Amino acid sequence: MNELMLARLQFGATTIFHFLFVPLSIGLVFMVALMETFYVVKGQEIYKKMAKFWGHLFLINFAVGVVTGIIQEFQFGMNWSEYSRFVGDVFGAPLAIEALLAFFMESTFIGLWIFGWDRLSKKVHLACIWLVSLGTVLSAMWILAANSFMQEPVGFAMNNGRAEMNDFFALLTNPQFLVEFPHVIFGALATGAFFIGGVSAVKLLKKQEVQFFKKSFSMAMVIALIAGMGVAFSGHSQAKHLMESQPMKMAASEALWEDSGDPASWTIFAGINTEEEKNDFQIAVPFALSYLAYEKFSGEVPGIHTLQKQYEQKYGEGNYIPPVKTTFWSFRIMAGAGLLMILMSMMALWYNFKERLMEKKGFLRVMVAMISFPFLANTAGWVMTEIGRQPWTVFGLMTTSASVSPNVSVESLLFSLITFTLIYLVLAIVLVYLFVREIKKGTEHEEQAKDPRRSIDPFEKEVMQ
């Protein structure tokens, strides 16, 4: 466990934890804005109650997400100072715009939305929540523009060993960004939709406020299906682009040691032997990899050994093979979870259309468990994206081993890793507690809170004790 490994573990752990909140915030606030739009257009109070109830959960998630995101920025300067020096002139603009424009936009209009229910007109209040939703998307956009530079550097010139931006517009038209951004946003919408669907399923199983949660459930599943299809098609675009930008990542994600031949088969399962650099066995679908890579049922995909030789000729001697097992299985976890989400959303809409949802208790229980699947898919997708790029932090320009701060020690990194892990554990407990409390209260808690004669909920009584 040297400095490099500990720095990578810390960044990986904090980033994964932070990204649990980001897609949920983007997806939830979009759903809340949609619900309030129905309230303004149709004038039905149930949509106002929906916007308020799910809006409370969004606010809790947003607040905790902000705290976890702060640590991310400090790590660049503390643990990855060499990397920060190298890309600082490129990353500075998008990260500054994200903080000064997108985040302040979100914060300002969140405040107006919270306190403006009885003070602003319906349309102005609705505009506030849509601006919050836009702010979350813009925030993701600037972060992904920076990340896309790491995957496919564009719009820069080298000066004294540092990358300096010379074309800001190139960052926003980066081919990697154009395929990465919609994939992340569709994934976020699926996350918010399945969260609402899962929580609604809990309430429907208990037969609490059935009309309210059936409407929330059906609306969420419509968005879930649209988002799931969007994730699939945008993911296919990413796979095609990988063949141009990072063919080694594509080969590693398929555990393709030798050239595939024409046409190429897509491997479902494989017994990956990294010591001998081969697969002991594999189950493959003919033609599928050619279609994934080229959108046609023909075409050869280069293997890891071929690409290793090409990279050595281009970048010099070294090992350019990423962790194959991690890249291979994270891709399949992501794809499998995504496919299951599409199928479950289709089943949910069918049962709802046939008015059989309430009798399908087993299905509703599965839908509660489905809350976790978008988080699983998001995490696995980012693991594949980042691990599959190794050994590079900035592809083709800077390796991960050259990016770590030269003055950090094993002891300081171990201390900060343990400390941050404990802090995040506390935050996770707080988040779950607040979510559970709000969900248990249901949609009538605001009206109950105004009545001093209301009886104390047993859950609240237990907490106070």
C-alpha positions in Angstrom: 0.0 0.0 0.0 2.2 2.9 -1.3 1.2 6.5 -1.7 -0.1 6.0 -5.2 -2.4 3.1 -4.3 -3.8 5.0 -1.2 -4.4 8.1 -3.2 -6.3 6.2 -5.8 -8.3 4.4 -3.1 -9.2 7.6 -1.4 -10.2 9.3 -4.7 -12.1 6.3 -5.8 -14.0 5.9 -2.6 -14.9 9.6 -2.2 -15.9 9.9 -5.9 -18.1 6.9 -5.9 -19.8 8.0 -2.7 -20.3 11.6 -4.0 -21.7 10.3 -7.3 -24.5 8.4 -5.4 -26.1 11.8 -4.8 -25.4 13.6 -8.1 -27.6 11.5 -10.4 -30.4 11.3 -7.8 -30.4 15.1 -7.5 -30.6 15.5 -11.2 -33.3 12.9 -11.6 -35.4 13.9 -8.6 -35.5 17.6 -9.4 -36.5 16.9 -12.9 -39.4 14.7 -11.7 -40.4 17.4 -9.2 -40.4 20.1 -11.9 -42.6 17.8 -14.1 -45.0 17.2 -11.2 -45.4 20.9 -10.6 -45.9 21.5 -14.3 -48.8 19.2 -14.2 -50.1 21.1 -11.2 -49.9 24.5 -13.0 -51.4 23.1 -16.2 -54.1 20.9 -14.8 -54.8 22.7 -11.5 -55.1 19.5 -9.5 -53.9 19.6 -5.9 -52.5 16.1 -6.0 -49.7 17.2 -8.3 -48.8 20.0 -5.9 -48.6 17.5 -3.1 -46.4 15.3 -5.2 -44.0 18.2 -6.0 -43.8 19.1 -2.3 -43.3 15.5 -1.0 -40.7 14.4 -3.5 -39.2 17.9 -3.4 -38.4 17.4 0.3 -36.5 14.3 -0.5 -34.6 16.1 -3.2 -33.6 18.9 -0.8 -32.2 16.4 1.7 -30.2 14.6 -1.0 -29.0 17.9 -2.5 -27.7 19.1 0.9 -25.8 16.0 1.7 -24.4 15.8 -1.9 -23.0 19.3 -1.6 -21.0 18.3 1.5 -19.6 15.2 -0.2 -18.6 17.2 -3.3 -16.4 19.7 -1.4 -13.8 17.1 -0.6 -13.4 16.2 -4.3 -11.9 19.6 -5.0 -9.4 19.5 -2.1 -8.0 16.2 -3.3 -6.8 17.6 -6.5 -4.4 20.0 -4.8 -3.5 17.7 -1.8 -3.1 14.2 -3.3 -2.8 14.9 -7.0 -0.8 18.1 -7.2 1.3 17.0 -10.2 -1.9 16.3 -12.1 -3.3 19.7 -11.0 -0.3 21.5 -12.3 -0.5 19.6 -15.6 -4.2 20.2 -16.3 -4.9 23.3 -14.2 -5.0 25.7 -17.1 -7.5 23.5 -18.9 -9.7 22.5 -15.9 -9.8 25.9 -14.4 -12.4 27.4 -16.7 -15.1 24.6 -16.7 -14.7 24.0 -13.0 -15.0 27.7 -12.2 -18.0 28.1 -14.4 -19.6 25.0 -12.7 -19.1 26.6 -9.3 -19.9 30.2 -10.1 -22.7 29.8 -12.5 -24.4 26.4 -12.3 -24.1 25.8 -8.5 -25.0 29.4 -7.6 -27.9 29.1 -10.0 -29.1 25.9 -8.3 -28.7 27.4 -4.8 -30.5 30.7 -5.5 -33.5 29.2 -7.2 -33.8 26.4 -4.6 -34.2 29.1 -2.0 -36.9 30.8 -4.0 -38.6 27.5 -4.6 -38.6 26.5 -0.9 -39.9 29.8 0.4 -42.0 30.9 -2.6 -45.0 28.6 -2.5 -47.3 31.2 -1.1 -45.4 34.3 -2.2 -44.8 33.8 -5.9 -47.2 33.3 -8.7 -47.7 29.7 -9.9 -45.8 30.2 -13.1 -42.9 32.1 -11.5 -42.6 29.4 -8.8 -42.6 26.7 -11.5 -39.9 28.6 -13.4 -37.8 28.5 -10.2 -37.8 24.7 -10.0 -37.1 24.3 -13.7 -34.1 26.6 -13.3 -32.9 24.4 -10.5 -33.2 21.4 -12.8 -31.4 23.2 -15.5 -28.7 24.2 -13.0 -28.1 20.5 -12.1 -27.8 19.6 -15.7 -25.4 22.5 -16.4 -23.3 21.5 -13.4 -23.0 18.0 -14.7 -22.2 19.4 -18.1 -19.1 21.4 -17.0 -17.8 18.5 -14.9 -18.2 16.1 -17.7 -16.5 18.5 -20.1 -13.5 18.4 -17.8 -13.7 14.6 -17.5 -14.0 14.2 -21.2 -10.6 16.0 -21.6 -9.1 13.3 -19.5 -10.5 10.7 -21.8 -9.8 12.5 -25.1 -7.6 15.6 -24.7 -8.6 18.4 -27.1 -8.3 22.2 -27.4 -4.9 22.5 -25.8 -1.3 23.2 -26.4 1.8 22.0 -24.5 3.9 24.7 -22.8 6.8 23.9 -20.5 5.4 20.4 -19.8 1.9 21.6 -19.0 -1.3 21.5 -21.0 -2.7 25.0 -21.6 -6.2 25.5 -23.1 -6.2 27.3 -26.5 -9.7 26.5 -27.7 -12.5 26.7 -25.1 -15.1 25.8 -27.7 -13.2 22.5 -28.4 -13.9 21.3 -24.9 -17.6 21.6 -25.4 -17.5 19.9 -28.8 -15.2 17.2 -27.6 -16.4 13.9 -29.3 -16.1 12.1 -26.0 -18.2 14.8 -24.3 -20.9 14.6 -26.9 -21.4 10.8 -26.2 -20.7 10.9 -22.5 -23.0 13.8 -21.5 -26.4 12.3 -22.7 -25.5 8.9 -21.2 -24.9 10.4 -17.8 -28.1 12.5 -17.9 -30.3 9.6 -19.0 -28.7 7.6 -16.2 -29.6 10.3 -13.7 -33.2 10.4 -14.9 -33.4 6.7 -14.4 -32.0 7.0 -10.9 -34.6 9.6 -9.9 -37.4 7.6 -11.5 -36.6 4.3 -9.9 -36.1 6.0 -6.5 -39.7 7.4 -6.8 -40.9 4.1 -8.1 -39.3 2.1 -5.2 -40.5 4.5 -2.5 -44.0 4.5 -4.0 -43.9 0.7 -4.0 -43.2 0.7 -0.3 -46.3 2.8 0.3 -48.5 0.8 -2.0 -47.5 -2.4 -0.2 -48.7 -0.8 3.0 -51.8 0.6 1.2 -51.0 4.1 2.4 -52.2 7.0 0.3 -52.8 4.7 -2.6 -54.0 7.2 -5.2 -51.1 9.6 -4.5 -48.4 6.9 -4.8 -50.0 5.1 -7.7 -49.8 8.3 -9.7 -46.2 8.9 -8.6 -45.3 5.4 -9.5 -46.9 5.5 -13.0 -45.3 8.9 -13.8 -41.9 7.6 -12.6 -42.1 4.5 -14.7 -42.8 6.4 -17.9 -39.7 8.5 -17.3 -37.8 5.3 -16.3 -38.6 3.6 -19.6 -37.7 6.7 -21.7 -34.5 7.2 -19.7 -33.6 3.5 -19.9 -33.9 3.5 -23.7 -31.9 6.7 -23.8 -29.1 5.1 -21.7 -29.0 2.1 -24.0 -28.7 4.2 -27.3 -26.3 6.7 -25.8 -24.2 3.8 -24.4 -24.1 2.3 -27.9 -22.8 5.6 -29.2 -20.1 5.6 -26.5 -19.0 2.1 -27.5 -18.7 3.1 -31.1 -16.6 6.1 -30.2 -14.3 4.0 -28.0 -13.0 2.2 -31.1 -11.6 5.6 -32.2 -10.5 7.2 -29.0 -9.6 4.3 -26.6 -9.5 0.9 -28.4 -7.6 -0.6 -25.5 -10.5 0.1 -23.1 -12.9 -1.6 -25.6 -10.6 -4.6 -25.8 -10.3 -4.8 -22.0 -14.0 -4.5 -21.5 -14.3 -7.6 -23.7 -11.3 -9.5 -22.3 -10.2 -9.7 -25.9 -6.6 -10.7 -25.8 -6.1 -11.5 -29.5 -7.7 -9.9 -32.5 -11.4 -10.9 -32.7 -11.5 -11.9 -36.4 -14.3 -10.7 -38.7 -17.1 -10.7 -37.6 -16.5 -10.2 -33.9 -18.4 -12.0 -31.2 -19.5 -10.3 -27.9 -18.5 -12.2 -24.8 -21.2 -12.7 -22.2 -19.1 -14.6 -19.6 -15.4 -15.4 -19.5 -12.9 -17.1 -17.3 -10.2 -14.5 -17.4 -6.7 -15.6 -16.8 -4.6 -12.5 -16.4 -1.4 -14.4 -15.5 -1.3 -16.2 -18.8 -3.2 -13.4 -20.6 -5.9 -15.5 -22.0 -9.5 -16.7 -21.3 -9.8 -20.2 -20.0 -13.4 -20.3 -21.3 -16.0 -17.9 -22.7 -19.6 -17.7 -23.8 -20.1 -15.4 -26.7 -22.8 -14.1 -29.1 -21.7 -14.1 -32.7 -21.6 -10.8 -34.7 -22.7 -8.8 -31.6 -19.3 -7.1 -30.9 -19.0 -6.0 -34.5 -22.4 -4.3 -34.3 -21.5 -2.8 -30.9 -18.2 -1.4 -32.3 -19.2 -0.5 -35.9 -23.0 -0.6 -36.0 -22.8 -3.4 -38.6 -22.5 -7.1 -38.4 -19.0 -7.2 -39.7 -15.6 -5.8 -38.7 -12.6 -6.9 -36.7 -11.9 -5.6 -33.2 -8.2 -5.4 -32.3 -7.1 -7.4 -29.3 -5.1 -6.3 -26.2 -1.8 -7.8 -27.4 -2.0 -6.0 -30.7 -2.9 -2.7 -29.1 -0.1 -3.1 -26.5 2.5 -3.3 -29.3 0.9 -0.2 -31.0 0.9 1.8 -27.8 4.6 0.9 -27.1 5.5 2.2 -30.6 3.5 5.4 -30.0 4.2 6.1 -26.3 7.3 4.2 -25.5 8.0 1.1 -23.4 5.5 0.3 -20.6 2.4 -1.7 -19.7 -0.6 -0.1 -21.2 -3.1 -2.9 -20.3 -5.7 -1.8 -17.8 -7.1 -4.1 -15.1 -8.9 -6.5 -17.4 -11.2 -8.3 -14.9 -12.4 -5.1 -13.4 -13.1 -3.5 -16.7 -14.8 -6.6 -18.1 -17.1 -7.2 -15.2 -18.0 -3.6 -14.5 -19.2 -3.3 -18.0 -21.4 -6.3 -17.7 -22.8 -5.2 -14.3 -23.7 -1.8 -15.9 -25.2 -3.3 -19.0 -27.1 -6.0 -17.1 -28.5 -3.6 -14.6 -29.6 -1.2 -17.4 -31.4 -4.0 -19.3 -33.2 -5.1 -16.1 -34.3 -1.5 -15.5 -35.8 -1.3 -19.0 -37.7 -4.6 -18.5 -39.0 -3.7 -15.1 -40.2 -0.3 -16.2 -42.1 -2.0 -19.1 -43.7 -4.5 -16.7 -44.6 -1.8 -14.3 -46.4 0.2 -17.0 -48.2 -2.9 -18.3 -49.5 -3.8 -14.8 -50.5 -0.3 -14.2 -52.3 -0.1 -17.6 -54.2 -3.4 -16.8 -54.9 -2.0 -13.3 -53.3 -5.0 -11.7 -50.5 -3.3 -9.9 -51.9 -3.5 -6.4 -52.4 -7.3 -6.6 -48.8 -7.8 -7.8 -47.2 -7.7 -4.3 -44.2 -9.7 -5.4 -43.5 -7.3 -8.2 -43.8 -4.3 -5.9 -41.3 -5.9 -3.5 -38.9 -6.3 -6.5 -39.5 -2.6 -7.3 -38.4 -1.6 -3.9 -35.1 -3.5 -4.5 -34.8 -1.8 -7.9 -34.0 1.5 -6.1 -30.4 0.2 -5.9 -30.0 -0.8 -9.5 -29.4 2.7 -11.1 -26.8 3.4 -8.4 -25.2 0.0 -9.2 -25.2 0.8 -12.9 -23.9 4.3 -12.5 -21.1 3.2 -10.3 -20.1 0.2 -12.5 -20.2 2.5 -15.5 -17.8 5.0 -14.0 -15.5 2.2 -12.7 -15.3 0.9 -16.3 -14.7 4.4 -17.7 -11.9 5.3 -15.3 -10.2 2.0 -14.7 -10.4 1.1 -18.4 -8.4 4.3 -19.1 -5.4 3.2 -16.9 -2.5 3.7 -16.8 -3.4 7.2 -17.9 -5.0 10.1 -16.0 -5.0 12.2 -19.1 -5.0 9.7 -22.0 -1.8 9.7 -24.0 -0.3 12.6 -22.0 0.0 11.8 -18.3 0.1 8.6 -16.4 -1.5 8.0 -13.0 1.8 7.2 -11.4 3.1 10.6 -12.5 0.1 12.5 -11.2 0.3 11.9 -7.4 1.6 14.5 -5.1 5.4 14.0 -4.4 5.2 15.1 -0.7 2.3 13.1 0.6 3.1 10.2 2.9 1.5 6.8 3.5 0.6 7.8 7.0 -1.2 11.0 6.0 -3.1 9.3 3.2 -4.1 6.4 5.4 -5.3 8.9 8.1 -7.3 10.9 5.6 -8.8 7.8 4.0 -10.0 6.4 7.3 -11.3 9.8 8.4 -13.2 10.5 5.2 -14.6 7.0 5.2 -16.0 7.5 8.8 -17.4 11.0 7.9 -19.1 9.5 4.9 -20.5 6.7 6.9 -22.0 9.2 9.3 -23.4 11.2 6.4 -24.9 8.0 4.9 -26.6 7.2 8.2 -28.0 10.8 8.5 -29.3 10.7 4.9 -31.1 7.3 5.4 -32.6 8.5 8.7 -33.9 11.7 7.1 -35.2 9.9 4.1 -37.0 7.3 6.3 -38.5 10.0 8.5 -39.9 12.0 5.6 -41.2 8.9 3.9 -42.9 7.7 7.1 -44.5 11.1 7.6 -46.2 10.8 4.2 -47.8 13.7 2.3 -49.9 15.1 5.1 -47.2 16.0 7.5 -47.2 19.8 6.7 -50.9 20.0 7.5 -50.4 18.0 10.7 -47.5 20.2 11.8 -49.8 23.2 11.7 -52.2 21.6 14.1 -50.8 21.6 17.7 -53.3 19.0 18.7 -52.0 16.4 16.3 -50.9 13.1 17.8 -47.2 12.3 17.8 -46.2 9.6 15.3 -44.7 6.5 17.0 -41.6 6.8 15.0 -41.1 10.5 16.1 -41.8 9.5 19.7 -39.1 6.8 19.5 -36.6 9.3 18.0 -37.3 11.9 20.7 -36.8 9.3 23.4 
